[in-house]
Amino acid sequence: MQEQARIDQLLRQQAEAGEIPGMVAIAATGSEIVYQGAFGRRDLSKPEPMTPDSVFWIASMTKAVTAAGAMQLVEQGKMALDEPVGRLLPELAAPQLLEGFDADGTPKLRPATVPITLRHLLTHTSGLCYDMWNADMVTYRDRLGLPRVTSCLNAALQVPIMAEPGSRWEYGIGLDFVGKAIEAATGLRLDAYLRDHILAPLGMTDTAFKIGATQRQRLVAMHFRGPDGSLAPIPFELPQEPEFHMGGGGLYGTAPDYIKFAQMILNKGRGNGQQILQPETVALMGQNHIGELCVGKMSSAIAFATNDVDLYPDIDKKWGLSFLINAAVTPEGRSAGSLAWAGLANTYYWIDPSRDICGVILMQLLPFADAKCLAAFSGFERAVYASLNAAQRAA
């Protein structure tokens, strides 16, 4: 296929030019894989090439999996979207809102007036934030000596909210609390719940919070792009015996595994012969749940972790039950109303139900929203749509 060769050339070029250490890309319809490729190396300090089964930290691509687990429990009546989640999680029963700092740097807190719901947590409208995009939270953490969320220590979640629940969209740690709510509702640890109810049923046997022995042999090293554009491998690994499993970003996995999850969404909740979610639940997850609010620019407060993030600045963006929703067709050809998101180490996916197509591209470098990685994602997606359009013209 001409387009297949074009995608190969595009991605191989970026790897060979040293713009990106390595990547795995895969695209599929609801019924078949239409593209798969692996380029570059797993670790720039070692000779081993990237392979399709290479294992990446998929970070916030975990969120959609955790959300799917929560929605199974909503279907069963064990959780409700609009009930105060404090009934399951006492630590969220009386949230404190940070209003600023006194002259001496003491945080000024007041009780929130609106209870936090599961819907707020799933849509990033709970008031919870990530410090890497909120300078006040960086100040608060430093003042109290709190660990960062990637420590997977419970103390990292003992933070105030930054706005009244429901009043604004701000990307944050809500899905980590959704993971804890799943545990409270089921009595299972999150890793066990997701394994038994989503990952294993879908055949995603290479995806887990803990890196297995065979996975470790295929693990991709984290890389960092210096201010001069240079790339170097850096030590990075999430705690393998965490106090809490990070429902917002703790999974390690492969591109062929994640495409199975994306195909399940395309197929209205069905995958690997299993009905994971009801069709109406999948439809609900793909709708706008933030009303008049919009997904705005995320300004970096921790330069090592992330660049400023402003995806499709000219397009209105909404949020579903754990997906970004583009309100208009993107320059790459993604249909309006499609679903997408990403992971901190430059992993990306999209799901376009209108065209029955989804794709995943995994890289492993910081900071997030790296220009070269975004270009690879954009070029890959654009080529997939070109291929789709060519096939439809030929038919």
C-alpha positions in Angstrom: 0.0 0.0 0.0 1.4 3.3 -1.1 0.3 5.1 2.0 1.8 2.5 4.2 5.2 3.2 2.6 4.6 6.9 3.1 4.0 6.5 6.8 7.0 4.2 7.1 9.2 6.8 5.4 7.8 9.7 7.4 8.4 8.1 10.8 11.7 6.4 9.9 13.0 9.8 8.7 12.4 11.4 12.1 14.0 8.5 13.9 17.0 8.4 11.6 17.5 12.2 11.8 17.7 11.8 15.6 14.6 14.0 16.1 12.9 11.3 18.1 14.7 8.3 19.7 12.1 5.8 18.6 8.4 5.2 18.1 5.7 2.6 17.5 2.6 3.6 15.5 -0.5 1.5 14.8 -3.9 2.3 13.2 -7.0 0.2 13.0 -10.6 0.1 12.0 -13.1 -1.6 14.3 -12.3 -4.9 12.6 -8.6 -4.9 11.5 -5.2 -3.4 11.9 -4.5 -1.2 8.9 -1.0 0.1 9.8 1.8 -0.9 12.2 5.4 0.2 12.3 8.3 0.6 14.7 11.3 2.8 14.1 14.5 4.0 15.9 15.7 2.5 19.1 14.3 1.8 22.6 17.3 3.4 24.2 19.7 5.8 22.5 22.6 4.4 24.6 22.0 0.8 23.4 21.8 -0.8 19.9 18.5 -2.7 20.3 15.9 -1.5 17.7 12.3 -0.5 18.6 9.9 -3.3 18.0 6.0 -3.3 17.8 5.9 -5.1 21.2 8.1 -2.5 23.0 6.8 -1.5 26.4 6.1 2.2 27.2 4.9 4.2 30.2 1.6 5.2 28.7 0.9 7.7 31.5 -2.4 9.6 31.1 -3.6 7.1 28.4 -4.4 5.2 31.6 -7.2 7.6 32.3 -9.6 6.2 29.7 -9.0 2.7 31.0 -9.8 3.8 34.6 -12.8 5.7 33.3 -14.1 2.6 31.5 -13.7 0.6 34.8 -15.7 3.3 36.7 -18.4 3.3 34.0 -18.8 -0.5 34.4 -19.6 0.2 38.0 -22.0 3.0 37.1 -23.8 0.4 34.8 -24.1 -1.9 37.8 -25.4 0.8 40.1 -22.3 0.6 42.4 -21.3 4.2 41.6 -23.3 7.2 40.3 -22.1 10.0 38.1 -23.8 12.8 40.1 -23.7 11.6 43.7 -21.1 13.2 46.0 -18.1 11.0 45.7 -17.3 11.7 49.4 -19.6 8.9 50.2 -17.1 6.5 48.8 -14.0 8.6 49.5 -14.1 10.4 52.9 -11.0 12.4 51.9 -13.1 14.2 49.2 -16.1 14.7 51.5 -15.1 18.2 52.6 -12.7 19.6 50.0 -10.7 22.7 50.9 -10.2 25.4 48.2 -6.9 27.3 47.9 -7.6 31.0 47.6 -3.9 32.1 47.6 -1.2 32.7 50.1 -0.6 35.1 53.0 2.3 37.6 53.0 4.4 35.0 54.8 3.5 32.3 52.3 0.9 30.5 54.4 -1.8 28.9 52.2 -5.3 30.5 52.5 -7.9 27.8 52.4 -11.7 27.8 52.7 -14.3 25.0 52.5 -15.7 24.4 49.0 -19.5 25.0 48.7 -20.2 22.4 46.0 -19.6 18.6 46.6 -17.3 16.8 44.2 -19.0 14.1 42.0 -17.7 11.3 39.9 -18.6 13.3 36.8 -16.4 16.2 38.1 -13.5 13.8 38.6 -13.9 12.2 35.1 -14.1 15.5 33.3 -11.4 17.5 35.1 -13.9 19.9 36.6 -13.5 18.9 40.2 -11.0 21.7 41.0 -8.2 19.3 41.4 -5.1 20.1 39.3 -1.7 18.9 38.3 1.2 21.0 39.8 3.0 20.9 36.4 0.3 23.2 34.9 -0.4 25.2 38.1 2.2 27.4 39.7 0.1 27.8 42.9 0.1 24.1 43.4 3.9 24.0 43.0 4.1 26.6 45.7 1.7 24.7 47.9 3.5 21.4 47.5 6.9 23.1 48.2 5.5 24.8 51.3 4.1 21.6 52.8 6.8 19.3 51.5 4.3 17.1 49.7 5.5 14.4 47.3 4.6 14.6 43.6 1.8 12.4 42.3 4.3 10.1 40.4 5.6 9.0 43.8 2.4 7.0 44.1 2.3 8.0 47.8 -1.1 8.8 49.3 0.4 12.0 50.8 0.6 13.3 47.2 -3.2 13.4 46.9 -3.7 15.4 50.1 -4.1 18.7 48.3 -6.7 21.4 48.1 -8.8 22.1 45.0 -8.2 25.3 43.0 -11.8 26.2 42.0 -15.3 25.3 42.9 -16.3 21.9 41.5 -18.1 22.4 38.1 -16.8 26.0 37.6 -13.9 25.4 35.3 -12.0 22.8 33.3 -8.5 22.2 34.7 -6.5 19.1 34.0 -5.6 17.2 37.1 -5.5 14.2 39.4 -9.2 13.5 39.4 -8.7 10.1 37.8 -6.4 9.0 40.6 -9.3 9.5 42.9 -11.6 7.6 40.4 -9.2 4.7 40.8 -9.6 5.0 44.6 -13.4 5.1 44.2 -13.3 1.9 42.1 -11.3 0.3 45.0 -13.8 1.6 47.6 -16.8 0.3 45.5 -15.4 -3.1 44.8 -13.0 -4.0 47.6 -10.4 -4.8 45.0 -7.1 -3.0 44.4 -7.2 -1.0 41.1 -4.6 -3.2 39.4 -6.7 -6.3 40.0 -10.0 -4.7 39.1 -8.7 -3.3 35.7 -6.9 -6.6 34.9 -9.9 -8.8 35.6 -12.6 -6.5 34.0 -10.9 -4.7 31.2 -7.3 -5.7 30.4 -7.6 -9.5 30.4 -11.0 -9.6 28.7 -9.7 -7.4 25.9 -6.5 -9.5 25.5 -4.4 -6.6 26.7 -2.0 -9.0 28.4 1.0 -6.6 28.0 -0.5 -3.8 30.0 -0.1 -3.4 33.7 0.9 -1.1 36.6 3.8 -3.4 37.4 6.5 -4.2 34.8 6.7 -7.9 34.4 10.0 -9.8 33.7 9.3 -10.3 30.0 8.0 -6.7 29.7 11.2 -5.4 31.2 13.3 -6.9 28.4 11.2 -4.8 26.0 11.0 -1.7 28.1 11.7 1.6 26.3 14.0 4.0 28.1 12.8 7.5 29.1 14.6 10.3 27.2 14.9 14.0 27.8 15.2 16.7 25.2 17.6 19.4 26.4 17.0 23.1 25.7 19.5 22.8 22.8 17.4 20.0 21.2 19.8 17.2 22.2 18.3 13.8 23.4 19.6 11.7 26.2 18.2 8.7 28.2 17.4 9.5 31.8 16.5 7.2 34.7 12.7 7.0 35.2 10.4 4.4 36.6 7.2 4.5 38.6 7.3 2.8 42.0 6.6 -0.9 41.4 5.1 -1.4 44.9 3.0 1.8 45.1 0.9 3.0 48.0 -1.8 3.7 45.4 -2.1 2.7 41.8 -2.2 5.8 39.7 -5.6 5.6 37.9 -4.6 8.8 36.2 -1.3 7.6 34.8 0.2 4.4 36.2 0.0 1.9 33.3 2.8 0.5 31.2 1.8 -1.1 27.9 2.3 -1.6 24.2 0.7 0.0 21.1 -0.9 -3.3 19.9 -2.5 -3.6 23.4 -3.8 0.0 23.5 -5.3 -0.3 20.0 -7.5 -3.1 21.3 -8.9 -0.7 23.9 -9.5 2.0 21.2 -11.2 -0.6 18.9 -13.5 -1.6 21.8 -14.6 2.0 21.9 -15.1 2.0 18.1 -17.1 -1.2 18.5 -19.5 0.3 21.0 -18.0 -1.5 24.0 -17.3 -4.9 22.4 -13.8 -6.3 22.0 -12.2 -9.7 21.9 -15.6 -11.3 21.9 -16.5 -9.6 25.2 -19.0 -6.9 25.9 -16.9 -4.6 28.2 -19.3 -1.7 28.3 -22.9 -1.3 27.1 -23.2 0.6 23.8 -25.2 3.4 25.5 -22.4 3.8 28.0 -19.8 4.2 25.3 -22.0 6.8 23.6 -22.4 8.6 26.9 -18.6 8.7 27.4 -18.1 10.3 24.0 -20.5 13.2 24.6 -19.6 16.7 25.9 -19.9 16.6 29.7 -18.5 20.1 30.5 -21.4 22.2 28.9 -20.3 25.7 28.1 -16.8 25.2 29.6 -14.0 24.7 27.1 -10.6 22.9 27.3 -8.1 25.7 27.2 -4.3 26.1 27.0 -2.3 24.4 29.7 0.6 26.6 30.7 3.7 24.8 32.0 4.7 25.4 35.6 7.4 22.7 35.6 9.6 23.0 32.5 11.3 19.6 32.9 7.9 17.8 32.7 6.0 19.7 30.1 5.9 22.4 27.5 2.9 24.6 27.2 0.0 22.5 25.7 -2.3 24.1 23.3 -3.7 21.5 20.9 -5.8 22.7 18.0 -5.9 26.3 19.3 -8.5 27.3 16.6 -10.9 24.6 17.5 -13.4 24.5 20.4 -12.5 21.5 22.6 -14.8 19.7 25.0 -14.4 16.8 27.4 -16.3 13.6 27.6 -16.0 10.9 30.4 -12.2 10.9 30.0 -11.7 12.0 26.4 -10.8 15.2 24.7 -13.5 16.0 22.0 -12.7 18.2 19.0 -15.8 20.2 18.0 -14.6 20.7 14.4 -12.6 18.6 11.8 -8.9 18.9 12.6 -6.2 19.8 10.0 -5.2 16.1 9.9 -8.8 15.0 8.9 -10.1 13.8 12.3 -13.9 14.1 12.3 -15.7 16.5 14.6 -16.8 14.7 17.7 -13.8 12.3 17.8 -12.1 11.3 21.0 -8.4 11.6 21.9 -5.8 12.1 24.5 -2.2 11.6 25.4 0.4 10.6 28.0 3.1 12.8 29.5 6.0 11.1 27.8 4.6 11.9 24.4 2.2 9.0 23.8 -0.9 9.9 21.8 -4.1 8.2 20.5 -7.3 9.2 18.7 -10.6 7.4 18.1 -12.9 8.6 15.3 -16.2 6.7 15.4 -17.6 8.6 12.3 -14.9 7.2 10.1 -14.4 3.9 12.0 -10.7 4.6 12.5 -8.4 4.8 15.5 -4.6 5.2 16.0 -1.9 5.1 18.6 1.7 6.5 18.4 4.0 5.9 21.4 7.3 7.7 22.0 9.1 8.0 25.3 10.6 11.4 26.0 10.1 14.5 28.1 9.0 17.3 28.2 5.4 16.6 27.1 3.9 18.3 23.9 7.4 18.1 22.3 7.2 19.8 18.9 9.0 17.0 17.0 6.7 14.3 18.7 3.6 16.4 17.9 4.8 16.6 14.3 5.2 12.8 14.1 1.7 12.3 15.5 0.2 14.8 13.1 2.0 13.4 10.1 1.0 9.8 11.0 -2.6 10.7 11.5 -2.7 12.8 8.3 -1.3 9.9 6.3 -3.8 7.5 7.9 -6.7 9.7 6.7 -5.1 10.1 3.3 -5.0 6.3 3.0 -8.6 6.0 4.2 -9.7 8.6 1.6 -7.8 6.9 -1.2 -9.4 3.6 -0.3 -12.8 5.1 -0.4 -12.2 6.8 -3.7 -10.9 3.5 -5.2 -14.1 1.7 -3.9 
